[in-house]
């Protein structure tokens, strides 16, 4: 089992805080729901239920954060308790 390094832990902490800000809306075509998070512009997740859309958003936020770090960007600031990560 891989032990998470500091970068992984920072990404996980950021994604957890961002996930708490996720909003979900009903969509008509196809029937289901879309999840969005203001902390991760452009990140969307879809599901047939609110729960499935929110759960998918958790994975999307982790991937979004990892890609942002790989491209040399910081993670956006979310709250006073979790500062923007400079990795």
ZADO-1210 file (C-alpha; in nm, 4 decimals, padded with zeros to 6 digits):
<atoms>
<atom x="00.0000" y="00.0000" z="00.0000" code="UNK" pos="1"/>
<atom x="00.1349" y="00.3409" z="-00.0978" code="UNK" pos="2"/>
<atom x="00.1765" y="00.5873" z="00.1885" code="UNK" pos="3"/>
<atom x="00.0346" y="00.9271" z="00.0902" code="UNK" pos="4"/>
<atom x="00.3007" y="01.1938" z="00.0634" code="UNK" pos="5"/>
<atom x="00.2551" y="01.5569" z="00.1651" code="UNK" pos="6"/>
<atom x="00.1381" y="01.6589" z="-00.1828" code="UNK" pos="7"/>
<atom x="-00.1275" y="01.3845" z="-00.1864" code="UNK" pos="8"/>
<atom x="-00.2447" y="01.4898" z="00.1593" code="UNK" pos="9"/>
<atom x="-00.2729" y="01.8552" z="00.0546" code="UNK" pos="10"/>
<atom x="-00.4708" y="01.7604" z="-00.2550" code="UNK" pos="11"/>
<atom x="-00.6984" y="01.5380" z="-00.0469" code="UNK" pos="12"/>
<atom x="-00.7567" y="01.8164" z="00.2085" code="UNK" pos="13"/>
<atom x="-00.8292" y="02.0681" z="-00.0649" code="UNK" pos="14"/>
<atom x="-01.0690" y="01.8316" z="-00.2469" code="UNK" pos="15"/>
<atom x="-01.2546" y="01.7567" z="00.0771" code="UNK" pos="16"/>
<atom x="-01.3040" y="02.1277" z="00.1466" code="UNK" pos="17"/>
<atom x="-01.4073" y="02.1939" z="-00.2133" code="UNK" pos="18"/>
<atom x="-01.6491" y="01.8999" z="-00.2112" code="UNK" pos="19"/>
<atom x="-01.8299" y="02.0584" z="00.0840" code="UNK" pos="20"/>
<atom x="-01.9076" y="02.3526" z="-00.1469" code="UNK" pos="21"/>
<atom x="-02.0551" y="02.1356" z="-00.4212" code="UNK" pos="22"/>
<atom x="-02.3996" y="02.2266" z="-00.5511" code="UNK" pos="23"/>
<atom x="-02.6271" y="01.9917" z="-00.7413" code="UNK" pos="24"/>
<atom x="-02.9015" y="02.0853" z="-00.9875" code="UNK" pos="25"/>
<atom x="-03.1550" y="01.8789" z="-01.1772" code="UNK" pos="26"/>
<atom x="-03.1066" y="01.8597" z="-01.5539" code="UNK" pos="27"/>
<atom x="-03.3682" y="01.7622" z="-01.8102" code="UNK" pos="28"/>
<atom x="-03.1642" y="01.6118" z="-02.0906" code="UNK" pos="29"/>
<atom x="-03.0774" y="01.3438" z="-02.0017" code="UNK" pos="30"/>
<atom x="-03.2783" y="01.3113" z="-01.6814" code="UNK" pos="31"/>
<atom x="-03.0478" y="01.3342" z="-01.3850" code="UNK" pos="32"/>
<atom x="-02.8356" y="01.5781" z="-01.1922" code="UNK" pos="33"/>
<atom x="-02.5237" y="01.7866" z="-01.2451" code="UNK" pos="34"/>
<atom x="-02.2815" y="01.8770" z="-00.9659" code="UNK" pos="35"/>
<atom x="-02.0626" y="02.1889" z="-00.9769" code="UNK" pos="36"/>
<atom x="-01.8125" y="02.3481" z="-00.7421" code="UNK" pos="37"/>
<atom x="-01.7216" y="02.7172" z="-00.7531" code="UNK" pos="38"/>
<atom x="-01.3742" y="02.6312" z="-00.6194" code="UNK" pos="39"/>
<atom x="-01.3015" y="02.4273" z="-00.9351" code="UNK" pos="40"/>
<atom x="-01.4171" y="02.6253" z="-01.2396" code="UNK" pos="41"/>
<atom x="-01.5193" y="02.3998" z="-01.5256" code="UNK" pos="42"/>
<atom x="-01.5402" y="02.0844" z="-01.3158" code="UNK" pos="43"/>
<atom x="-01.8726" y="01.9047" z="-01.3601" code="UNK" pos="44"/>
<atom x="-02.0057" y="01.5672" z="-01.2522" code="UNK" pos="45"/>
<atom x="-02.3244" y="01.3939" z="-01.3564" code="UNK" pos="46"/>
<atom x="-02.5436" y="01.1277" z="-01.1989" code="UNK" pos="47"/>
<atom x="-02.8915" y="00.9839" z="-01.2121" code="UNK" pos="48"/>
<atom x="-02.9388" y="01.0805" z="-00.8454" code="UNK" pos="49"/>
<atom x="-02.8167" y="01.3694" z="-00.6321" code="UNK" pos="50"/>
<atom x="-02.5989" y="01.1285" z="-00.4339" code="UNK" pos="51"/>
<atom x="-02.4383" y="00.9813" z="-00.7467" code="UNK" pos="52"/>
<atom x="-02.3631" y="01.3285" z="-00.8863" code="UNK" pos="53"/>
<atom x="-02.2061" y="01.4387" z="-00.5541" code="UNK" pos="54"/>
<atom x="-02.0008" y="01.1203" z="-00.5255" code="UNK" pos="55"/>
<atom x="-01.8758" y="01.1569" z="-00.8831" code="UNK" pos="56"/>
<atom x="-01.7809" y="01.5178" z="-00.8058" code="UNK" pos="57"/>
<atom x="-01.5461" y="01.3926" z="-00.5327" code="UNK" pos="58"/>
<atom x="-01.3455" y="01.2024" z="-00.7941" code="UNK" pos="59"/>
<atom x="-01.3619" y="01.4935" z="-01.0378" code="UNK" pos="60"/>
<atom x="-01.2250" y="01.7347" z="-00.7751" code="UNK" pos="61"/>
<atom x="-00.9320" y="01.5069" z="-00.6948" code="UNK" pos="62"/>
<atom x="-00.8470" y="01.4704" z="-01.0648" code="UNK" pos="63"/>
<atom x="-00.8980" y="01.8442" z="-01.1251" code="UNK" pos="64"/>
<atom x="-00.6586" y="01.9315" z="-00.8405" code="UNK" pos="65"/>
<atom x="-00.3940" y="01.6804" z="-00.9518" code="UNK" pos="66"/>
<atom x="-00.4024" y="01.8083" z="-01.3088" code="UNK" pos="67"/>
<atom x="-00.3785" y="02.1698" z="-01.1924" code="UNK" pos="68"/>
<atom x="-00.0699" y="02.0862" z="-00.9823" code="UNK" pos="69"/>
<atom x="00.0882" y="01.8902" z="-01.2696" code="UNK" pos="70"/>
<atom x="00.0498" y="02.1986" z="-01.4899" code="UNK" pos="71"/>
<atom x="00.2251" y="02.4193" z="-01.2356" code="UNK" pos="72"/>
<atom x="-00.0753" y="02.6040" z="-01.0889" code="UNK" pos="73"/>
<atom x="-00.1649" y="02.6496" z="-00.7238" code="UNK" pos="74"/>
<atom x="-00.4961" y="02.5262" z="-00.5900" code="UNK" pos="75"/>
<atom x="-00.7541" y="02.7996" z="-00.5292" code="UNK" pos="76"/>
<atom x="-00.8039" y="02.9281" z="-00.1777" code="UNK" pos="77"/>
<atom x="-01.1213" y="02.7847" z="-00.0236" code="UNK" pos="78"/>
<atom x="-01.1437" y="02.9020" z="00.3375" code="UNK" pos="79"/>
<atom x="-00.9544" y="03.0489" z="00.6258" code="UNK" pos="80"/>
<atom x="-00.8816" y="02.7003" z="00.7583" code="UNK" pos="81"/>
<atom x="-00.7475" y="02.5489" z="00.4357" code="UNK" pos="82"/>
<atom x="-00.5116" y="02.7858" z="00.2549" code="UNK" pos="83"/>
<atom x="-00.4342" y="02.7638" z="-00.1134" code="UNK" pos="84"/>
<atom x="-00.1848" y="02.4859" z="-00.1630" code="UNK" pos="85"/>
<atom x="00.1502" y="02.5721" z="-00.3092" code="UNK" pos="86"/>
<atom x="00.2906" y="02.2378" z="-00.4063" code="UNK" pos="87"/>
</atoms>
